[in-house]
Amino acid sequence: MKFVLGLLATGSLISGVAAYTAPADPSTKVTLTRLDCGSVAANDLNQFSDTDAYVGKAKRLVASCYLIRHGDTLMLWDAGLPAALKGKAIDPKLPMDATVRVTIAEQLAQLGIKPEQVTMLGVSHYHFDHIGQAATVPNATLLIGAKDWAALRASEPDKRVNPAPLAHWISGGGKVDPVEGDRDVFGDGGVRMVAMPGHTPDHHALLVKLADTGYVLLSGDTAHFRENYDSDGVPSFNTDRAATLASFKRFKALATNTKATVILQHDPADIAKLPAFPASAD
């Protein structure tokens, strides 16, 4: 998601979805915990449509992140808005503004987890509301789409790219594992990064297999809110319209065929499908 904030500058795919129906290794316990990573005031909602679908409308959105326990390994999916926004008042005059109520570090502490215990950081894409608190887990290996990683490291990054939150990894201080196409993160079908390009060149969603809940499909920014998802709406700031529409088709087919619970990560109603912090889905 592209934000206008007063204090911040702004492979090949698997063609089918049958591969996603294989269960994860039943001996490995997987849990999913929803974290609060900020809230967003979309005072000009029409930014989320390249066909003027939301002229004169506004909407409150959220930024959500997810802690995944895979056996003894801890993985963070997306890193939310910058911690510097904690306590910031929303400016209703800005087209888009955001604030943070509680940081990732504070929530990890409530769970009895030290940041250094998180050894994997998967991000859906390079926009700063999904990487803002990445520095919280500097020991984590960064998993990011290969083309998004290249965009972050370009000598003159696109205006939609803000490399600063990932400076630790860009400078070589942290390990990076660029992801091309799809990635079975642990090799057992339990956690899969699924290529959904269009919002950014190498945007990904995440498919998690839980023993009791079944599949959970985390959207990244494949869609930002339910109306946008239902209408296949393309935000004006996406990098590729055709790729976005193709990703919508694949995302929805994947959700149908795996009977997944779809979580649109910016939609307050969608994230409420998962247990409230500090409880987890399993």
N, C-alpha and C positions, 0 to 999 in steps of 0.2 A: 504494500500500500504506500502510495506517495503522500506525504504529509507536508503542509505548508505551516511551519511553526516559526514564531517570531524569534526564538532563540536558537534554532538549529537550521543549518543549511540542509537545506535539504540535500553415438549411441544408437543407438538404435533402441526402439521401444519394443516390448513384447506385444505382439499384435492382438493376442487374445487375453482372456482373464482366467482361463481354466487353471493356470499355474497357481493362482492365489487361493484355491480351495483346499490345498494340502494343509493339514494341521501342523502346528508347531510341535516340537519335541515335547511330549507330555511330561517329561521329567524335569523340564526347566520352567519354573514359575515366572510368569510375566504379569506385572501390574502397571497401571496407568494412573498417574495423579495429575489433576488439573491445577495449574498455578495461575495466579493473578499477575499479569504482566503489563497492566495499564488499562486505561479507557480512553476512548476517542470521541470527540464531538465532530461529526460530519455535518457542519453547518451548511455546507453546499453539497448536498448528496449527488447532485448532477455530475460531479467529477467521476462518479462510478458508472457513467453511461456515455458511450460515444454516439448514442442516438437520442439524446435529450429526454430520457425516460423519467428523470427525477427533478425537473426544473422547479425551483422554489421549495424543494423538500429538504428536510434535515433528519438526521438519525443519530442516536447514540450507539456506538459500537464498543467493543472491548478488544484488548490484545491478550491473547491467552498463550501460555506455554505449557509444556507437558514433561513430567518426569517419568521415565520408563525404567522399571526394574526388570532386568532380564537375568534371572539367577542372581549372581553376586555383582553384576555390572549395572552401573547407573548411567543412563543416557538422558540428556536434556534435548527436547525437540523445540526449537525456536527459543529466542532469548529476549523477546519483548522490547518494550520501549526503554530508552535510557533511564538509569536510576536517577540522573540529575533532574528529571521531571517530577520527582517525588514531592507531593504537596503543592504543585503548581496549580494556580487557578486557571480554569478554562476561559479563553477569550472568545465570546460569542461573535465577535466581528471578523474573526479569521475564517476563511473557507473551511479549514480543518485545524483542530487543535487537540492536544492530548495531555494527559496527566498520569502519574503513577501514585498508587496508594501505598503499596508495600513492595519491597524489592525481592528479587529471586533469592538473594543471600539470606534475607530475613525468613523467607518461607522454608528454605533448606534447613536453617537452624531450628525452626519449629518441628521439623521432621527428624531432627537429630543427625543431620547430614552435614559434613564439612565440604566446602566447595571442591577441595582437592580429591574427594571421593568420586566425583562425577568425571568419568574418563572418556565419555563420548558426547559430542555436541553436534546434533544434526540440525541444519537450518533449511527451511523451505526455499528461501531465496535471500537476496542481498539487501532488501529494503530495511531501513534502520529500525522500524518497529518490530522486526523479527530478529535483529542481531544486537539490539541496543545494550543488553547486559551480558553479552558474550564474555567479556573480561572477567566475569564472576567465576568462571570455571577454566582458568588458563591451562590446567593440566589436561584438559579434554582434547581428544583428537577431533578436528573439525571435519564434518562430512557436509559437503556442499556441491551442488551441480557444477560440473567442470566448466561450462560456459559462463556461469555466474562467477566462478572463481577467477576466470580469465578477465572478466569485466572489472572485477575489484582490483586486479593487478595492472590494469592498463595504465600507460603513462599519462593519459588524459581521460580519466573515467567519465562516462556519460553523466549528465546532471542528475539522473535518477539514482546514481550509485554513490553511496557514502561509505568509503572504506574504513573510516576512523574506528568504528567499534571492533573491527577485526584486525587492527594494526598489529596485535601480538602475533597473529598467525601470518600475516602478510610479511612481517619483518623476519620471519623464520624462528620466532620464539616458541611457537607451538606447532604440533604436527598437523598436517592437512592431508585429507584423503579425498581428492576430487572424484565426484560420482558421475559416471557416464551412463545414461539410460537408467534402468532400474537397479536397485541394490538390495539383496537380502542381507541385512546388516549383520546378523549373527549366524547365517547359514543354515537356519532351521525353520524358516518360514514364519517366525514369530514377529519380526519387525522388518517391514519392507519400505524402502524409499521408492516411490513410484513417479516416474518422469511425467510431468504435466506442464510442458512449456507454454509460453504465451504471455503470462503475466510478466515474467522475465525470461531471458533466453533459455534458462535451464532450471526453471521452477520445479519443485517436487512436492508431492503429498506424501503422507505416511500411513501405511496400513499396519495395524497392530492386531495380533490374534491373542485374545484372552480366553482362558479356559471356561469361565462362566458367562461372560458377556458376549463372547463371539468376536467377530471382527469389528474394529473401530477404524474408520477412515477419516483421518485428520486432513483438512483441506489445504493447509497453508493459505494461499490467496487464490486458489482455483476459483473461488467465489467468496465474496465478503459477507453477504447476508442473504437470507432466504429468498427474497424477491428477485435478487440478482441471479441466484442459482436456478430458480424455477424458470426464468425467462432466458437463460443463457446470455445474460447481459455482460457486455464487454466494457470495462472501465476505459476512460479516455487515455489513461497513462500506461496501459499495457504495451508491451513491446511488439506483439505480433497478433493481429486479430484472427487470422486463419488458424494459427496454432492454438489460440485460446479456445476457439470453437471445437477443434478436434479434441482438445483436452477435456472439455465439458463432456463430450460424447464418451470418451474413454472412462472418465471418472464415474459417470452415472452407470455405465455398464458394469464397471468393477463393483460399485456399491450394490447393484442389483444381484449380480451373480454370487457375491460372497455374503449377501444378506447383511451387509455392514451397517452399523450405526454411523451415519454421516455427521461429522462435527465441523460446521463452518466456524473457523477459529475466531472470527470477528463478530459473530452473531450471539448476543447474550442468551437468546432462547436455545440456541444449539448447544452451547457449552454447558448449559444446565442439564443436558441429557446425562452428563457424567456426575459422579458424586462430588459434593462440595468439599473443598480443602478443609482438613487434611486427609479426608477419606480417599481411597483409591478404588478404581475398577479393576476387577480381576476375573 
